Amino acid sequence: QNSYPAQLQRLLGDEYEVKNFGVSATTALYKGLYPYVEKEKYNESLEYNPDIVIIKLGTNDANERNDAYRSTFGVDYRRLVDVYRNLPSKPRVILMTPVHCFLPSDQDKVIMSEIIPVIEQTAHERDLDIINLHNMFGDKWPADLMPDKLQFIAQKTAGLPAVFVILRFFLRCICRHAFPWS
């Protein structure tokens, strides 16, 4: 009910169909611990042949358990993005960076130094829209919204101004015009 796709669907109305093909804990890495490309949701997303694709991967790629594979993140991420860009529907692709990781590890440093630069460069090289969630949500741990220190709880973020900004950005990208309340 309060997931980002559900919120976006409510804002867009019946003229659009928002589908959620996300899978928790997956990576853009093709050989990481839980590669998204090996999940059924990935295949379903390709078969759906979408008009718009929003990609938010990278948090789990920065996990130390994926250190052995991370050197391929750039190649794997770009390959994943290009698969969607080259679908028959030629969808508009929007990239999102991971939020801050507040775990007592080097994961946030890896996100900032290795993951985000690849996402930004990919967006630039392919002329794609990008939403930098890492900057948008700040660097202070919101314990009530992010109890695992890694992901926001959608049910608790429905009214947050930052979430509203993200959804508003999606609407502008998707609909190509501003809404009276935007």
C-alpha positions in Angstrom: 0.0 0.0 0.0 2.8 2.5 0.9 5.6 1.2 -1.3 7.1 3.7 -3.7 5.5 2.0 -6.7 2.1 2.0 -5.0 2.5 5.7 -4.1 3.6 6.5 -7.6 0.6 4.6 -9.0 -1.8 6.7 -6.8 -0.2 9.9 -8.0 -0.2 8.9 -11.7 -3.8 7.6 -11.7 -5.4 5.1 -14.1 -3.6 6.4 -17.2 -0.5 4.6 -16.1 0.3 1.1 -14.9 3.1 1.0 -12.3 4.6 -2.5 -11.8 7.2 -3.4 -9.1 9.8 -5.8 -10.4 12.2 -5.1 -7.5 13.8 -8.0 -5.5 15.3 -7.3 -2.0 19.0 -7.9 -1.4 19.9 -8.3 -5.1 22.9 -6.9 -6.9 23.6 -5.5 -10.4 26.7 -7.8 -10.3 26.2 -10.7 -12.5 28.3 -12.9 -10.2 27.4 -11.3 -6.8 25.7 -13.1 -4.0 22.1 -12.4 -5.3 22.3 -11.2 -8.9 19.1 -9.5 -10.0 19.5 -11.0 -13.5 19.0 -14.5 -12.1 15.7 -13.7 -10.5 12.3 -14.4 -12.1 11.3 -10.7 -11.5 14.1 -9.7 -13.9 12.7 -11.9 -16.7 9.2 -10.7 -15.9 10.3 -7.1 -16.2 11.8 -7.7 -19.6 8.7 -9.6 -20.9 6.5 -6.7 -19.7 8.3 -4.5 -22.2 7.9 -1.3 -20.2 7.8 2.3 -21.4 9.7 3.6 -18.3 12.2 1.7 -16.2 13.5 2.9 -12.8 16.7 1.2 -11.7 17.9 1.4 -8.0 20.7 -1.1 -7.5 24.1 -0.7 -5.9 23.6 -1.0 -2.1 24.2 -4.7 -2.0 26.9 -4.5 -4.6 28.9 -2.4 -2.0 28.5 -5.1 0.7 31.9 -6.7 1.7 30.5 -10.1 0.8 30.7 -9.0 -2.8 34.3 -7.7 -2.6 35.5 -10.5 -4.8 33.1 -9.5 -7.7 33.0 -5.7 -7.4 35.6 -5.0 -10.0 33.0 -5.9 -12.6 30.3 -3.6 -11.2 30.7 -1.0 -13.9 30.5 -3.5 -16.8 27.6 -5.4 -15.2 25.7 -2.2 -14.3 26.0 -0.8 -17.8 25.1 -4.1 -19.3 21.9 -4.3 -17.2 21.0 -0.7 -18.1 21.6 -1.3 -21.8 19.4 -4.4 -21.7 16.5 -2.3 -20.7 17.4 0.6 -23.0 17.4 -1.9 -25.9 14.0 -3.5 -25.3 11.6 -3.2 -28.2 9.7 -0.5 -26.4 12.8 1.6 -26.1 11.9 2.7 -22.6 12.9 5.8 -20.8 15.4 4.7 -18.1 15.8 6.5 -14.8 18.7 5.6 -12.5 18.7 6.0 -8.8 21.8 5.9 -6.5 21.7 4.1 -3.1 20.9 6.0 0.0 23.5 6.3 2.8 24.4 3.0 4.6 24.7 3.5 8.3 26.0 0.1 9.2 29.3 -0.1 11.0 31.2 -1.2 7.9 32.9 0.4 4.9 29.8 -0.1 2.8 28.9 3.6 2.6 32.5 4.5 1.6 32.2 1.9 -1.2 28.9 3.3 -2.2 30.3 6.8 -2.4 33.7 6.0 -4.0 32.8 3.1 -6.3 29.1 2.7 -6.9 27.7 6.2 -7.2 30.5 7.3 -9.7 29.6 4.4 -12.0 25.9 5.2 -11.8 26.5 8.9 -12.5 28.9 8.1 -15.4 26.4 5.7 -16.9 23.6 8.3 -16.7 25.9 10.9 -18.3 27.2 8.6 -21.1 23.7 7.4 -21.9 21.9 10.7 -21.4 19.7 9.3 -18.7 17.9 10.9 -15.8 19.4 10.2 -12.4 18.1 10.7 -8.8 20.8 10.9 -6.2 19.1 9.5 -3.2 22.5 9.4 -1.3 22.5 13.2 -1.2 18.7 13.7 -1.0 18.2 11.8 2.2 21.3 13.3 4.0 24.0 11.7 6.2 22.3 11.5 9.6 20.8 8.2 10.5 16.9 8.4 10.7 16.5 5.5 13.2 12.7 5.5 13.0 12.6 5.3 9.2 15.7 3.1 8.6 15.9 0.7 11.6 18.2 -1.7 9.7 20.5 1.2 8.8 20.4 0.2 5.1 16.9 0.7 3.6 14.0 3.0 4.3 10.7 1.4 5.5 8.2 2.5 2.8 5.3 2.5 5.2 7.0 5.2 7.3 8.3 7.4 4.5 5.0 8.0 2.7 4.8 11.6 4.0 8.4 12.5 3.9 9.2 15.6 1.9 12.2 13.8 0.3 10.0 11.0 -0.9 7.5 13.5 -2.2 10.4 15.1 -4.2 11.3 11.8 -5.7 7.8 11.0 -6.7 7.3 14.5 -8.1 10.5 14.0 -10.1 9.2 10.7 -11.4 6.0 12.4 -12.5 7.8 15.1 -14.3 10.0 12.5 -16.1 7.2 10.2 -16.9 4.5 12.8 -17.9 6.9 15.4 -19.3 5.0 18.2 -17.7 4.6 19.8 -14.3 1.5 19.2 -12.1 -0.2 22.1 -10.4 1.1 20.9 -7.0 4.7 20.3 -8.2 
